[in-house]
Amino acid sequence: MSSVTFDTLQFVQTLKQAGFDEKQAEAVAAAFRNAQDQSETATKRDLKELELRLTGELTLVKWMLGAILGIAIANFAKQFL
């Protein structure tokens, strides 16, 4: 999966503006970054790749089903007509 960018400096500055001291803000930013690194978040690109792959597989299934149906109809016609 693709990684999601994270601006640690801006995050720390936001925490400091909210009243955290430097050490607390850096610790929270590090904890958040570690949690984000360990998570498996799908990006828009990941979802688009999955959609394209599934679309291709669905097209293949449609062709296979059409071929099987054609063979079944031909077999039926051969036996009864």
C-alpha positions as CSV (number, residue, x, y, z in Angstrom):
1,M,0.0,0.0,0.0
2,S,1.0,3.6,-0.5
3,S,2.2,5.6,2.4
4,V,0.3,8.7,3.6
5,T,2.4,11.8,4.1
6,F,2.4,13.4,7.5
7,D,3.8,16.8,8.4
8,T,5.3,16.2,11.8
9,L,6.6,19.8,12.2
10,Q,3.1,21.3,11.6
11,F,1.5,18.7,13.9
12,V,4.0,19.6,16.7
13,Q,3.4,23.4,16.1
14,T,-0.3,22.9,16.3
15,L,0.0,21.0,19.6
16,K,2.3,23.7,21.0
17,Q,-0.2,26.4,20.1
18,A,-2.9,24.4,22.0
19,G,-0.8,24.5,25.1
20,F,1.5,21.4,24.9
21,D,5.2,22.0,25.7
22,E,7.9,21.0,23.2
23,K,8.6,17.6,24.7
24,Q,4.9,16.6,25.0
25,A,4.1,17.7,21.5
26,E,7.1,15.7,20.0
27,A,6.0,12.6,22.0
28,V,2.4,12.9,20.8
29,A,3.7,13.4,17.2
30,A,6.0,10.4,17.5
31,A,3.2,8.2,18.9
32,F,0.8,9.3,16.1
33,R,3.4,8.6,13.4
34,N,4.1,5.2,14.8
35,A,0.4,4.3,15.0
36,Q,0.0,5.6,11.4
37,D,2.9,3.5,10.2
38,Q,1.4,0.3,11.7
39,S,-2.0,0.9,10.3
40,E,-3.1,-0.4,6.9
41,T,-5.0,2.6,5.5
42,A,-6.1,2.3,1.9
43,T,-5.5,5.3,-0.3
44,K,-7.5,6.5,-3.2
45,R,-4.9,5.0,-5.5
46,D,-5.1,1.6,-3.7
47,L,-8.9,1.6,-4.2
48,K,-8.6,2.6,-7.9
49,E,-6.1,-0.2,-8.5
50,L,-8.5,-2.7,-6.8
51,E,-11.4,-1.4,-8.8
52,L,-9.5,-1.9,-12.1
53,R,-8.4,-5.4,-11.1
54,L,-11.9,-6.4,-10.1
55,T,-13.4,-4.9,-13.3
56,G,-10.9,-7.0,-15.4
57,E,-11.8,-10.2,-13.5
58,L,-15.5,-9.5,-13.8
59,T,-15.0,-9.1,-17.6
60,L,-13.2,-12.5,-17.7
61,V,-16.0,-14.1,-15.7
62,K,-18.6,-12.7,-18.1
63,W,-16.8,-14.1,-21.1
64,M,-16.4,-17.5,-19.5
65,L,-20.1,-17.6,-18.6
66,G,-21.0,-16.7,-22.2
67,A,-18.8,-19.5,-23.5
68,I,-20.3,-22.1,-21.1
69,L,-23.8,-20.9,-22.0
70,G,-23.0,-21.1,-25.7
71,I,-21.7,-24.7,-25.3
72,A,-24.7,-25.7,-23.3
73,I,-27.1,-24.3,-25.9
74,A,-25.2,-26.0,-28.7
75,N,-25.3,-29.3,-26.8
76,F,-29.0,-28.9,-26.2
77,A,-29.7,-28.1,-29.8
78,K,-27.6,-31.1,-31.0
79,Q,-29.6,-33.5,-28.8
80,F,-33.1,-32.3,-29.5
81,L,-33.0,-30.6,-32.9
